[in-house]
Amino acid sequence: MENSIKGLKEKLRTLLEKEALKRGSFVLSSGKTSNYYLDGRVITLTPEGAYLVASIMLEMAKGRNIDAIGGPTLGADPIVGAVAALAHLKNISIKTFIVRKVAKEHGMGKQVEGPALEAGSRVILVDDVATTGKALIEAKDALDKIGIIADTAFVIVDRKEGAADNLAKAGLKLESIFSIVDFGL
């Protein structure tokens, strides 16, 4: 399986370089300016990209004794959908969820959407790109409030701008498919 995962990662890297990595002057959600922007949704919202990311993340999650995979809206949304579909095709029993920025003011008033997770459930958080890790930390805080245990976060690309340290302080270990260094930046 390692060889096929290596091949999937190479295909994903090529897609990211070709479609998602833009050079120029950009203001990031963290407020920082950057000479490049990596838009993971350009990849995760395509059939091939969704399949590659879901395949790799399911492999990363193998053997971890988790109940669910999910993350902060909007970056995690397509990843979670792809993971759910691929898990079903591979007969892997795993739930998925999305964490809203704030709880809904109507209906059930939930902040965590998806199949019900019981207190004590173990989950892995996912997102497309990590810069400071703020969205992942906010998602973990929302899960903590309802007794869900998250101690690991997967991202497609770690920009190497403090996310790993910030997440560690919040009790999350960051694991990435790539770091920005893999793209020569």
ZIDAUR-V674735 format. One record per residue. N is the residue number from 0. SS is DSSP state (helix for helix, strand for strand, loop for the rest). PHI is phi in radians with two decimals (999 if undefined). Layout:
N	SS	PHI
N	SS	PHI
This chain:
0	loop	999
1	helix	-1.01
2	helix	-1.12
3	helix	-1.22
4	helix	-1.13
5	helix	-1.04
6	helix	-1.13
7	helix	-1.09
8	helix	-1.12
9	helix	-1.11
10	helix	-1.09
11	helix	-1.14
12	helix	-1.04
13	helix	-1.07
14	helix	-1.05
15	helix	-1.05
16	helix	-1.10
17	helix	-1.34
18	helix	-1.91
19	helix	-1.80
20	strand	-1.57
21	strand	-2.07
22	strand	-1.86
23	strand	2.68
24	strand	-2.08
25	strand	-2.35
26	strand	-1.79
27	loop	-1.52
28	loop	-1.06
29	loop	-1.29
30	loop	1.65
31	loop	-1.26
32	strand	-1.74
33	strand	-2.53
34	strand	-1.58
35	strand	-2.62
36	strand	-2.38
37	strand	-2.03
38	loop	-1.70
39	loop	-1.08
40	helix	-1.16
41	helix	-1.03
42	helix	-1.61
43	helix	-1.23
44	loop	-1.71
45	loop	-1.93
46	helix	-0.99
47	helix	-1.15
48	helix	-1.10
49	helix	-1.05
50	helix	-1.09
51	helix	-1.09
52	helix	-1.10
53	helix	-1.10
54	helix	-1.06
55	helix	-1.17
56	helix	-1.18
57	helix	-1.11
58	helix	-1.14
59	helix	-1.08
60	helix	-1.45
61	loop	-0.97
62	loop	1.33
63	loop	-1.69
64	loop	0.95
65	loop	-1.98
66	loop	-1.74
67	strand	-2.76
68	strand	-2.25
69	strand	-2.96
70	strand	-3.09
71	strand	-1.28
72	loop	-1.18
73	loop	-1.96
74	loop	-1.08
75	loop	-1.44
76	helix	-0.90
77	helix	-1.19
78	helix	-1.12
79	helix	-1.11
80	helix	-1.08
81	helix	-1.16
82	helix	-1.07
83	helix	-1.07
84	helix	-1.13
85	helix	-1.18
86	helix	-1.06
87	helix	-1.09
88	helix	-1.09
89	loop	-1.65
90	loop	1.02
91	loop	-1.75
92	loop	-1.48
93	loop	-2.66
94	strand	-1.57
95	strand	-2.31
96	strand	-2.70
97	strand	-2.21
98	strand	-1.88
99	loop	-1.25
100	loop	-1.10
101	loop	-2.44
102	loop	-1.11
103	loop	-1.10
104	loop	-1.62
105	loop	-2.36
106	loop	1.03
107	loop	-1.46
108	loop	1.15
109	loop	-1.52
110	loop	-1.77
111	strand	-1.81
112	strand	-1.84
113	strand	2.33
114	loop	-0.99
115	loop	-0.99
116	loop	-1.89
117	loop	-1.47
118	loop	-0.95
119	loop	1.66
120	loop	-1.10
121	strand	-1.82
122	strand	-2.35
123	strand	-2.00
124	strand	-1.53
125	strand	-2.33
126	strand	-2.75
127	strand	-1.40
128	strand	-2.31
129	strand	-2.03
130	loop	-1.91
131	loop	-1.75
132	loop	1.52
133	helix	-0.97
134	helix	-1.10
135	helix	-1.18
136	helix	-1.15
137	helix	-1.10
138	helix	-1.13
139	helix	-1.08
140	helix	-1.03
141	helix	-1.13
142	helix	-1.19
143	helix	-0.98
144	helix	-1.09
145	loop	-1.93
146	loop	1.39
147	loop	-1.59
148	strand	-1.71
149	strand	-2.16
150	strand	-2.22
151	strand	-2.42
152	strand	-2.27
153	strand	-1.86
154	strand	-2.32
155	strand	-1.25
156	strand	-2.34
157	strand	-1.66
158	loop	-1.28
159	loop	1.06
160	loop	-2.17
161	loop	1.90
162	helix	-1.02
163	helix	-1.03
164	helix	-1.16
165	helix	-1.10
166	helix	-1.17
167	helix	-1.03
168	helix	-1.11
169	loop	-1.57
170	loop	1.57
171	loop	-2.07
172	strand	-1.65
173	strand	-1.59
174	strand	-2.21
175	strand	-2.13
176	strand	-1.21
177	strand	-2.37
178	strand	-1.97
179	helix	-1.07
180	helix	-1.07
181	helix	-1.11
182	helix	-1.88
183	loop	1.29
184	loop	-2.02
